[in-house]
């Protein structure tokens, strides 16, 4: 287990679980915690033992957003440069090669919701509420939320969520497509970890990395471009060791022994 600046990480069966670990502050992020979270993601992505990543919050909240002290600091004359102080690109989760699963164990707002939206798949606790929060703080759609939300839930619903900053209950979040699973709060983390372990045990790390790239890039490609790129990537995959391992494993019992991702 590793711990740094409000971030705690554990690894089990190829799954790295990253905990937002300031429950006494509803897991609100200051600059050091934000940077430590991104560093934990980078380390998980580079570790060949890790094949999937889960992020969750300790206590009753996933993440309530930026810490109040941080908001006061940002409102002052000596506010840090957000482009450089983080130490990582703000869109870092979008660059990860490994699947990122959010186990949203409780409320998420503002920056906390943005981090949940960066995940590839989201599990939400029944009873938890989500809010963009930005417009009620005099802010804008931070950290790509104005780009992400229309692609996840459509333009009109994204406008509603961003303009009003209203609280969204779990059932509506599922209906909108903000989350893929809603479960009782005690089951959320275990369900997300089970899902991640299934990916780690049965799915090609190379395939998952390329599929993630296809999906993100495909959001800004037209249909013919996306199909053309998929054919090129398919040809590349036919000569990759993952496909060869899968073919050798046809008819055999048990998961295919896919090789880990190499270092970047």
SVG drawing of the C-alpha trace seen along z (x, -y; Angstrom):
<svg xmlns="http://www.w3.org/2000/svg" viewBox="-34 -40 43 67">
<polyline fill="none" stroke="black" stroke-width="0.4" points="0.0,0.0 1.2,-3.5 -0.1,-6.8 0.6,-10.4 -1.1,-13.7 -4.6,-12.2 -4.2,-9.4 -4.0,-5.8 -3.3,-2.9 -3.5,0.8 -3.0,3.6 -4.8,7.0 -5.0,9.4 -3.9,6.9 -6.2,4.1 -4.8,0.9 -7.4,-0.8 -6.7,-4.4 -8.5,-5.9 -9.3,-9.6 -8.5,-9.4 -9.5,-12.5 -13.0,-11.4 -13.0,-14.1 -13.0,-16.7 -15.4,-14.8 -12.3,-14.0 -12.1,-17.6 -8.9,-18.1 -6.2,-20.7 -3.4,-21.1 -1.2,-18.6 -3.9,-15.9 -4.8,-16.6 -1.2,-16.2 -0.8,-13.1 -3.9,-11.5 -2.6,-12.1 0.8,-10.8 -0.9,-7.6 -2.6,-7.2 0.7,-7.6 2.3,-5.0 -0.5,-2.6 -0.4,-3.0 3.4,-2.3 3.3,0.7 3.2,4.0 1.5,5.8 -1.5,3.4 -4.0,4.1 -7.0,2.0 -7.5,-0.9 -10.3,-1.7 -10.8,-5.1 -13.0,-5.5 -13.5,-7.7 -13.1,-6.8 -16.1,-7.5 -19.4,-8.8 -18.3,-11.0 -16.5,-10.3 -15.2,-13.9 -16.9,-17.1 -14.7,-19.1 -11.9,-21.6 -11.1,-22.1 -12.4,-25.4 -8.9,-26.6 -8.0,-26.0 -11.0,-28.0 -9.9,-31.0 -6.4,-30.7 -7.6,-30.7 -9.7,-33.8 -6.6,-35.7 -4.1,-37.8 -1.4,-35.1 -3.3,-32.2 -1.1,-29.5 -0.8,-28.8 -3.2,-25.9 -1.5,-24.9 1.8,-24.2 1.2,-23.7 -0.5,-20.3 2.7,-18.8 0.6,-16.8 -1.6,-17.7 -5.2,-18.4 -6.6,-15.8 -4.2,-13.1 -6.9,-10.4 -7.8,-10.5 -4.3,-9.5 -4.1,-6.4 -3.7,-3.1 -5.4,-1.0 -9.1,-1.1 -10.1,-3.4 -13.3,-2.5 -14.9,-4.9 -16.5,-3.5 -18.5,-6.6 -19.3,-5.6 -21.0,-8.9 -21.6,-12.4 -19.5,-14.0 -19.4,-17.7 -17.4,-20.1 -13.8,-18.8 -14.9,-15.5 -17.5,-15.0 -15.0,-16.0 -12.7,-13.2 -15.5,-10.7 -16.4,-11.7 -12.8,-11.0 -13.3,-7.4 -14.1,-4.9 -16.9,-3.2 -18.7,-4.5 -20.4,-2.6 -22.6,-4.8 -24.0,-4.3 -27.7,-4.4 -28.5,-7.5 -25.5,-9.5 -26.0,-12.8 -24.0,-14.4 -23.6,-18.1 -21.4,-20.1 -21.5,-22.9 -19.5,-25.3 -22.2,-27.9 -23.1,-28.3 -19.5,-29.2 -19.2,-31.7 -17.0,-29.3 -17.2,-27.7 -17.3,-24.0 -13.9,-23.1 -11.5,-20.3 -13.3,-19.5 -16.7,-18.9 -18.3,-21.2 -16.6,-18.9 -17.2,-15.6 -20.8,-16.0 -22.4,-16.6 -20.6,-13.4 -21.9,-11.4 -25.5,-12.6 -26.2,-14.9 -26.2,-18.6 -29.5,-19.5 -28.8,-17.4 -25.3,-18.7 -26.6,-22.3 -29.1,-21.5 -26.5,-20.0 -23.9,-22.7 -26.2,-25.7 -28.3,-24.8 -25.6,-22.9 -28.6,-21.0 -28.2,-17.8 -28.8,-14.6 -30.1,-11.5 -28.6,-8.1 -31.6,-6.9 -31.5,-9.9 -27.8,-9.6 -28.2,-6.1 -31.1,-7.1 -29.0,-9.9 -26.0,-7.7 -23.8,-9.5 -23.1,-6.2 -23.4,-2.6 -24.3,-0.8 -26.2,-1.8 -25.8,0.4 -26.3,0.2 -23.5,-1.9 -21.8,1.0 -21.5,2.9 -20.2,0.2 -16.4,0.7 -16.5,4.5 -18.6,4.5 -16.2,2.1 -13.2,4.1 -14.8,7.4 -15.4,5.7 -11.8,4.5 -10.5,8.0 -12.6,9.5 -10.9,7.1 -7.5,7.8 -7.9,11.6 -9.7,12.0 -9.0,9.0 -5.9,8.1 -4.1,5.1 -3.0,4.1 -6.5,4.3 -7.9,2.3 -5.3,-0.4 -6.0,-0.7 -9.8,-0.6 -9.5,-3.5 -7.5,-5.4 -10.0,-4.6 -13.0,-5.8 -11.3,-9.1 -10.0,-9.9 -13.2,-8.8 -15.2,-11.5 -13.6,-14.0 -13.3,-11.9 -16.0,-11.5 -17.3,-8.0 -15.0,-7.2 -11.9,-8.4 -12.8,-6.2 -13.4,-3.1 -10.2,-3.7 -8.2,-4.0 -9.9,-0.9 -8.8,1.2 -5.2,0.0 -5.3,0.8 -6.8,4.2 -4.0,5.1 -1.5,4.1 -3.3,6.2 -3.1,9.3 0.6,9.5 0.7,8.5 1.5,11.1 -1.9,10.7 -3.9,11.9 -1.4,14.7 -1.8,15.8 -5.6,15.7 -5.4,17.9 -3.1,20.4 -5.6,20.5 -8.7,21.3 -10.4,24.4 -8.4,24.3 -9.9,23.8 -9.0,20.8 -8.0,17.2 -5.5,16.4 -2.0,15.4 -1.9,12.0 1.4,10.2 1.5,7.0 1.8,3.6 5.4,2.4 6.8,-0.7 6.0,-4.1"/>
</svg>
